[in-house]
Amino acid sequence: MKTNTFKQNFTFKNLVAPLVVMAAFVGVGLWGFLASGYTQPLIMFGYIGMSLGVGLGLYGTLPKKQKPIGRRLTLFLVGLFLILYAMFMGHENSQIEGALFGLLTGVIQMGVIHYAIAKIFGPLLFGRMWCGWACWTVMALDLLPFKRPAGRLPGRWGWLRYLHFGLSLGIVLFLVYVVGFREGASGSIAVTWFIIGNLLYYAVGIILAYTLKDNRAFCKYVCPVSVPLILTSRFSVIKIGQAAGVCNDCDACEKLCPMDVRISDYILNNQRVLSTECSLCQTCITVCAQDALKLSFGFDMSRQDLLRERAPKVTAETVAAN
């Protein structure tokens, strides 16, 4: 049965998105190789493109219960590769501070190019796919047990990530222009910064996950990388859209969406999922019993993020007050 399902799903239609993403990364790597004469861009972006292509291809062709294997495989293939590359091959800081150091000091290494492609210009094509398929922080956080979030915290907690981004930028500006420190992009200090920064991200992410019972709490409230991603992914060509099935508003997609996007609201309004919080993890596609969702290509955008918020806690005091 599983073999028959795989054969049925192994169609050109299900492989279009994987092939497009893979071709985009391989093309960038080839351009970098031809422009610089160095093989590093071709190796790095070629590897990432192949990993994404394999993972997305598996997701599109495997039976439903096995589909998450493709994404988890890609997370580890890309996440571990980038961590090892930064520490042992590039000797650089691939955190956001390292990219900022590189831009301000003219040290344009793979970290800067990576941010430009994966976080700035790439999202115009594939949105926040980086967050769902390649992030080394998500690689670890997705192993935690809280895969069914209760919704977003009400209020403006998401602004913490803008504060984090501003703090990172402020620290780099201070060190470069006031202190005169220029070694934050590459070298032993940069690698140490990268290691310590990653450990802090993991620690904060795990603490938040267990406190809020939500694997992606760090991504929703604290992650500074989401700031540029939110801006450019609004124009993404690839988004979740309506498939052949008809949405019956069962809300299974929303209840299991790790980013709390109100997916069915978009679909029932005859829209693609226009939220900049969508990481294209495709969990919604997997859990939809009606087969009403798919990856789609188009040109559209919205200024409104439809997100599911947590229901307020009912206490004895609130009951007595009502």
Helices and strands as residue ranges (DSSP letters): H 2-9, H 12-36, H 40-61, G 64-66, H 68-84, I 85-89, H 96-105, H 110-115, I 116-121, H 123-126, H 129-133, H 136-141, G 157-159, H 160-174, I 175-179, H 188-212, H 217-221, H 226-233, E 238-242, H 252-256, H 263-268, H 283-287, E 293-297, H 316-321
